[in-house]
Amino acid sequence: MGRKEGRRDSEGYGWEFTRTLYTTAQTPSSTSSALELVRSQPNQYVIASVAGKKYLLAPTDLLTVPRLNDVRVGDVLSLSQIHEVGSREYTVRGSPVIPASHVSVEATVVEHTKGKMEHIFKKKRRKGYERTIDHKQTYTRLRIGPISIRSE
């Protein structure tokens, strides 16, 4: 894995340790070669924006987001804002996003559902004002499809 070297620190109070790692990681020369390295790895992930929030996604993940009103069950969404794509050893970050011509991810709408019942209790002391408001938040569940990486 690596070698651990020790020496006295500059003040003479303790020891400083440095770890030397022996890795053979390749440094890509261009974006297309970096994407090719990510694609050669067995598992990939993406960080994508869905409904204004960033999520770390992998293929076959089930994602719950606040309700998307303009979609139906069975619709296939193409995630266009992908901020990062990576694997265990390599990562490619966009500035701020990676173009859709390089990386594409599809998500299928599985269901529209509601969360648990939340009880909101409002009271103003000494006024006789008490209200209980019950509320269920609506959600949309998405199944993430395969990540396709194209290097041009």
C-alpha positions as CSV (number, residue, x, y, z in Angstrom):
1,M,0.0,0.0,0.0
2,G,2.5,2.7,1.1
3,R,5.4,3.5,3.2
4,K,5.4,5.5,6.5
5,E,8.3,7.7,7.2
6,G,9.0,9.6,10.4
7,R,11.3,12.4,11.5
8,R,11.5,15.0,14.2
9,D,9.5,18.1,13.6
10,S,11.2,21.5,13.2
11,E,10.6,22.5,16.8
12,G,11.9,19.3,18.2
13,Y,8.7,18.5,20.3
14,G,7.4,15.4,18.4
15,W,7.5,13.4,15.3
16,E,6.1,14.3,11.8
17,F,4.8,11.4,9.8
18,T,4.4,11.4,6.0
19,R,2.8,8.7,4.1
20,T,4.0,7.8,0.6
21,L,1.4,6.2,-1.6
22,Y,2.3,4.0,-4.5
23,T,-0.6,4.3,-6.9
24,T,-0.6,4.0,-10.7
25,A,-3.5,6.4,-11.3
26,Q,-3.5,7.8,-14.8
27,T,-3.9,11.5,-15.3
28,P,-6.0,12.2,-18.4
29,S,-5.0,14.8,-20.9
30,S,-8.5,15.8,-22.0
31,T,-12.1,15.6,-21.0
32,S,-12.9,12.8,-23.5
33,S,-10.0,10.6,-22.2
34,A,-11.2,11.3,-18.6
35,L,-14.7,10.2,-19.5
36,E,-13.3,7.1,-21.1
37,L,-11.5,6.3,-17.9
38,V,-14.7,6.7,-15.9
39,R,-16.6,4.5,-18.4
40,S,-14.0,1.7,-18.0
41,Q,-14.7,1.4,-14.3
42,P,-17.4,-1.2,-13.2
43,N,-19.6,1.2,-11.2
44,Q,-20.4,4.8,-11.9
45,Y,-22.4,7.5,-10.1
46,V,-23.6,11.0,-11.0
47,I,-24.5,14.1,-9.0
48,A,-27.5,15.6,-10.8
49,S,-30.0,18.4,-10.0
50,V,-33.7,17.2,-9.8
51,A,-36.3,19.7,-8.8
52,G,-33.7,22.3,-7.8
53,K,-31.7,20.0,-5.4
54,K,-28.6,18.0,-6.0
55,Y,-28.7,14.2,-5.5
56,L,-26.0,11.5,-5.6
57,L,-27.4,8.9,-8.0
58,A,-26.4,5.4,-9.2
59,P,-28.2,3.1,-11.6
60,T,-31.4,1.4,-10.2
61,D,-31.7,3.9,-7.3
62,L,-35.1,4.9,-6.2
63,L,-35.3,8.7,-5.6
64,T,-38.0,10.5,-3.7
65,V,-38.4,14.2,-4.7
66,P,-41.1,16.8,-4.0
67,R,-44.0,16.3,-6.3
68,L,-43.4,17.0,-10.0
69,N,-46.9,18.1,-11.2
70,D,-46.3,17.9,-15.0
71,V,-45.4,14.2,-15.2
72,R,-47.4,11.0,-15.1
73,V,-46.5,7.5,-13.9
74,G,-44.5,5.8,-16.5
75,D,-43.0,8.9,-18.1
76,V,-39.2,8.8,-18.7
77,L,-37.3,12.0,-17.7
78,S,-33.9,12.9,-19.1
79,L,-31.8,14.5,-16.4
80,S,-30.0,17.4,-18.1
81,Q,-28.2,19.0,-15.2
82,I,-25.4,16.6,-14.3
83,H,-22.7,18.3,-12.1
84,E,-20.3,15.3,-11.6
85,V,-19.8,11.8,-12.9
86,G,-17.4,9.4,-11.3
87,S,-16.4,5.9,-10.2
88,R,-14.3,4.5,-7.4
89,E,-11.0,5.9,-8.8
90,Y,-11.9,8.7,-11.2
91,T,-14.2,11.8,-11.1
92,V,-15.1,14.3,-13.7
93,R,-16.7,17.6,-12.6
94,G,-18.5,20.1,-14.7
95,S,-18.3,23.8,-14.4
96,P,-21.1,24.0,-13.4
97,V,-22.6,21.1,-15.4
98,I,-21.3,18.5,-17.8
99,P,-22.9,18.9,-21.3
100,A,-25.7,16.5,-22.1
101,S,-23.8,15.4,-25.2
102,H,-21.2,13.6,-22.9
103,V,-23.3,12.1,-20.1
104,S,-27.0,11.2,-20.1
105,V,-29.2,9.7,-17.3
106,E,-32.8,8.7,-17.6
107,A,-35.3,8.4,-14.8
108,T,-38.7,6.7,-14.9
109,V,-41.6,8.0,-12.8
110,V,-42.7,5.1,-10.6
111,E,-45.4,6.7,-8.5
112,H,-46.9,9.8,-6.9
113,T,-47.3,9.3,-3.2
114,K,-47.8,11.2,0.1
115,G,-45.6,11.3,3.2
116,K,-46.7,10.7,6.7
117,M,-49.3,12.8,8.4
118,E,-47.9,15.8,10.1
119,H,-49.8,17.6,12.9
120,I,-49.2,21.3,13.3
121,F,-50.5,22.8,16.5
122,K,-50.8,26.5,16.8
123,K,-51.7,28.3,20.1
124,K,-51.7,31.8,21.5
125,R,-51.6,31.8,25.2
126,R,-54.3,33.4,27.3
127,K,-56.4,34.1,24.2
128,G,-58.3,30.8,23.7
129,Y,-56.8,30.4,20.3
130,E,-55.9,26.8,19.4
131,R,-55.7,25.3,15.9
132,T,-54.6,21.9,14.7
133,I,-53.6,21.6,11.1
134,D,-53.0,18.2,9.5
135,H,-50.9,17.9,6.4
136,K,-49.4,15.3,4.1
137,Q,-46.5,16.3,1.8
138,T,-46.8,15.0,-1.8
139,Y,-43.8,13.2,-3.4
140,T,-42.8,11.7,-6.7
141,R,-40.7,8.6,-6.8
142,L,-38.2,8.1,-9.7
143,R,-36.3,5.0,-10.7
144,I,-32.8,5.9,-12.1
145,G,-31.8,4.2,-15.3
146,P,-28.4,3.4,-16.7
147,I,-25.7,6.1,-16.9
148,S,-24.5,6.4,-20.5
149,I,-21.1,8.1,-21.0
150,R,-20.1,9.2,-24.5
151,S,-16.6,10.4,-25.1
152,E,-16.2,12.3,-28.4
